[in-house]
Structures are given as C-alpha cells and as structure tokens.
C-alpha cells in the first residue's frame, strides 16, 4: 500500500493510504502541490467541494490549509468507505465543530448536483478530477452552472488530460489559466453571475 502526505497546515504530515487494489487515479504529488500554490490565497475560510473525491487527499489538504467546510462526493462504494476511514483518521482529536464541517456523500456526481443543491450553500472552490473524458467535463460544467453551485467569482478547478484543450468560456465560467504537468493538466475557471457564450 502506498500513501500520500498532507503537505501543509494543521494536519501537515498526516499519511493518507492509497490501496493498489482500488482503481483510483490519485492526483500526482507535483500537481497537488501546484494546485495549492495556485489556490493559496483562496483557501482560508472557504467552502470547498471535492467532486470525484477518491481517497480525499485534495479535500483533506484543503481543510488542513484552512477551508472552513469541505464536501466530498465519491460514487464508488469501496472507495467511499476508504475515504470515510481517511476522514475519521484525519478528524482524530479534533473538536466536534471542526468534524461537523466535513461531509461525505456516496453518490454519482450528477445525482449529487441535481438533488442536493438546496441543502448546501454555494461553494467558493470546486475541484473536480473526473475520468479523463472531455464529454464528462462539459456535462459537469453544465450541471454546476444550472445548479448555481459556485459563489460569484468562485473558482472551478478541473483536472484533465493535458492533450484536452478546454474552452475559454463555458456558461458562467471564464478560464483564467491552464497548467500542464506531463499527462495531467489543471484548468482554472472563475464564475460570474452572467452567462457567457460557449466557445467553439
């Protein structure tokens, strides 16, 4: 079994297991480090939504670095069970108020985005690491737009294959930058309250 470690914040150094038998494609260490360098001024006090959460390494890192609320969404039941154990381990010795700010949904992302919006406030940051399939990314962005899931000027961060060229605009989203790391890439989108035309 391999593992990753939380790189900074209140739980720096905590190990998060990555069992080889589960079909998980974790965010690479250098990509994770770059992600939090990009988000460094946005994390503190934020509501952070981690879609396709896997082991939870991204959302737990966000909480360690100061996110006030973290929401995980993971469809696979075995992976979600592992994520639950990781959250429980992360929360050891934490006061109840901090534990109650971490939520886990074992749901398909589409189902989560269409069923639960009225239960939670819009996020400040959404991180999504779906299967490396451009059609999934476009459907995801459409659901986030329709559900009003992001605060105005909130950030949507998509991890995708570096060969995929993401649109500059899509609905309420305008791309601010793309960073490439080998086969992986991070595209950063900022939300507005006024829909823009999807680029071709």
VMD Tcl script that draws the C-alpha trace (Angstrom):
set ca {
  {0.00 0.00 0.00}
  {1.33 3.42 -0.93}
  {0.30 6.73 0.62}
  {0.41 10.49 0.25}
  {1.02 13.02 2.98}
  {-0.73 16.27 3.71}
  {1.77 18.93 2.77}
  {0.84 21.93 4.92}
  {-1.45 23.32 7.57}
  {-2.93 21.96 10.77}
  {-2.53 18.28 9.81}
  {0.76 18.53 7.94}
  {2.47 15.17 7.61}
  {-0.65 13.03 8.07}
  {-0.44 9.95 5.82}
  {-3.38 9.08 3.54}
  {-3.38 5.46 2.28}
  {-3.69 4.66 -1.42}
  {-4.53 0.92 -1.72}
  {-3.33 -0.52 -5.01}
  {-6.32 -2.86 -5.34}
  {-8.75 0.04 -5.76}
  {-8.92 1.58 -9.22}
  {-8.03 5.11 -8.20}
  {-6.02 7.64 -10.20}
  {-4.80 9.97 -7.45}
  {-3.72 13.49 -8.24}
  {0.06 13.42 -8.63}
  {2.12 14.98 -5.87}
  {3.54 17.74 -8.05}
  {0.05 18.52 -9.41}
  {-1.39 18.63 -5.88}
  {1.41 20.93 -4.74}
  {0.89 23.20 -7.74}
  {-2.87 23.25 -7.13}
  {-2.49 24.58 -3.62}
  {0.12 27.10 -4.69}
  {-2.48 28.41 -7.16}
  {-5.25 28.44 -4.54}
  {-3.10 29.68 -1.66}
  {-4.93 32.98 -1.10}
  {-8.40 31.49 -1.68}
  {-8.44 28.51 0.69}
  {-8.71 30.09 4.13}
  {-12.34 30.20 5.30}
  {-13.66 28.75 2.05}
  {-16.33 26.17 1.31}
  {-14.51 23.53 -0.75}
  {-16.38 20.97 -2.86}
  {-14.30 17.93 -3.89}
  {-16.01 16.02 -6.73}
  {-14.81 12.52 -7.75}
  {-13.03 12.68 -4.41}
  {-11.25 9.31 -4.41}
  {-9.18 8.96 -1.24}
  {-9.96 12.54 -0.19}
  {-6.37 13.76 -0.38}
  {-7.34 17.04 -2.07}
  {-10.23 17.95 0.21}
  {-8.35 16.96 3.37}
  {-5.39 19.07 2.27}
  {-7.78 21.98 1.70}
  {-9.21 21.61 5.21}
  {-5.74 21.36 6.72}
  {-4.84 24.61 4.97}
  {-7.85 26.46 6.37}
  {-11.02 25.66 4.40}
  {-13.94 26.05 6.80}
  {-16.17 23.44 5.12}
  {-15.21 20.51 2.89}
  {-17.71 18.35 0.99}
  {-16.63 15.09 -0.64}
  {-18.59 13.35 -3.39}
  {-17.50 9.86 -4.43}
  {-19.64 7.33 -6.29}
  {-17.69 4.09 -5.81}
  {-18.76 2.46 -2.54}
  {-15.42 0.77 -1.79}
  {-13.54 3.99 -2.46}
  {-16.06 5.94 -0.40}
  {-15.57 3.52 2.51}
  {-11.82 4.16 2.33}
  {-12.47 7.90 2.15}
  {-14.67 7.67 5.26}
  {-11.83 5.95 7.14}
  {-9.40 8.63 5.97}
  {-11.75 11.37 7.18}
  {-12.17 9.65 10.56}
  {-8.40 9.35 10.93}
  {-7.94 12.97 9.88}
  {-10.52 14.11 12.45}
  {-8.96 12.32 15.42}
  {-8.53 14.74 18.36}
  {-10.46 17.48 16.53}
  {-13.26 19.35 18.34}
  {-16.80 18.45 17.18}
  {-17.29 21.82 15.48}
  {-14.43 21.09 13.08}
  {-15.52 17.50 12.47}
  {-19.04 18.62 11.59}
  {-17.63 20.83 8.82}
  {-16.52 17.79 6.77}
  {-19.24 15.99 4.80}
  {-19.16 12.85 2.63}
  {-21.74 11.82 0.02}
  {-21.59 8.40 -1.61}
  {-23.33 9.47 -4.80}
  {-22.81 9.83 -8.50}
  {-21.66 13.42 -9.09}
  {-24.54 14.13 -11.47}
  {-27.03 12.86 -8.87}
  {-25.40 14.99 -6.17}
  {-25.50 18.13 -8.28}
  {-29.15 17.65 -9.22}
  {-30.54 16.50 -5.84}
  {-28.75 18.29 -3.02}
  {-28.30 21.93 -4.04}
  {-30.97 23.25 -1.64}
  {-29.20 21.62 1.33}
  {-25.92 23.48 0.99}
  {-24.71 26.97 0.21}
  {-22.72 27.61 -2.99}
  {-19.05 26.71 -2.79}
  {-16.14 29.11 -3.07}
  {-13.96 26.47 -4.74}
  {-14.91 23.33 -6.64}
  {-12.23 20.80 -7.51}
  {-13.16 18.04 -9.94}
  {-10.98 15.17 -11.12}
  {-13.33 13.10 -13.30}
  {-12.31 10.33 -15.69}
  {-10.13 11.78 -18.43}
  {-13.04 12.28 -20.83}
  {-13.90 15.69 -22.29}
  {-17.62 14.87 -22.55}
  {-17.74 14.30 -18.78}
  {-16.12 17.68 -18.21}
  {-18.66 19.51 -20.38}
  {-21.63 17.78 -18.73}
  {-20.17 18.55 -15.31}
  {-19.78 22.25 -16.08}
  {-23.37 22.41 -17.36}
  {-24.74 20.89 -14.14}
  {-22.69 23.23 -11.95}
  {-23.98 26.21 -13.93}
  {-27.63 25.14 -13.78}
  {-27.46 24.42 -10.07}
  {-25.81 27.70 -9.08}
  {-23.15 25.74 -7.21}
  {-20.46 28.42 -7.11}
  {-20.38 31.80 -5.44}
  {-19.88 34.76 -7.81}
  {-16.15 34.90 -8.57}
  {-15.78 31.40 -7.19}
  {-13.23 29.03 -8.73}
  {-13.78 25.79 -10.59}
  {-10.61 23.71 -10.95}
  {-10.71 20.83 -13.43}
  {-8.02 18.18 -13.61}
  {-7.92 16.64 -17.09}
  {-5.60 15.08 -19.64}
  {-3.06 17.59 -20.88}
  {-3.99 16.82 -24.51}
  {-7.54 18.09 -23.97}
  {-8.00 21.73 -24.94}
  {-10.60 23.31 -22.69}
  {-12.84 26.18 -23.87}
  {-12.01 29.71 -22.79}
  {-15.64 30.24 -21.75}
  {-18.49 27.90 -20.85}
  {-21.74 29.19 -19.39}
  {-20.90 31.30 -16.34}
  {-17.26 30.22 -16.45}
  {-14.28 32.04 -17.88}
  {-10.95 30.24 -17.99}
  {-8.17 32.19 -16.33}
  {-5.31 29.73 -16.88}
  {-4.25 26.18 -17.67}
  {-1.20 24.48 -16.17}
  {0.25 21.27 -17.64}
  {2.27 18.63 -15.81}
  {3.12 15.68 -18.07}
  {-0.14 13.89 -18.91}
  {-2.14 15.92 -16.38}
  {-3.40 19.48 -16.55}
  {-5.29 21.90 -14.32}
  {-7.70 24.37 -15.91}
  {-8.87 27.19 -13.65}
  {-12.24 28.82 -14.27}
  {-13.79 31.79 -12.49}
  {-17.55 32.11 -12.21}
  {-19.67 35.17 -12.86}
  {-23.39 35.81 -12.44}
  {-23.85 36.50 -16.15}
  {-23.70 33.50 -18.54}
  {-21.27 33.83 -21.41}
  {-21.37 32.15 -24.81}
  {-19.73 28.74 -25.02}
  {-16.72 28.96 -27.29}
  {-16.34 26.54 -30.18}
}
mol new
graphics top color blue
foreach p $ca { graphics top sphere $p radius 0.5 }
foreach p [lrange $ca 0 end-1] q [lrange $ca 1 end] { graphics top cylinder $p $q radius 0.2 }
display resetview
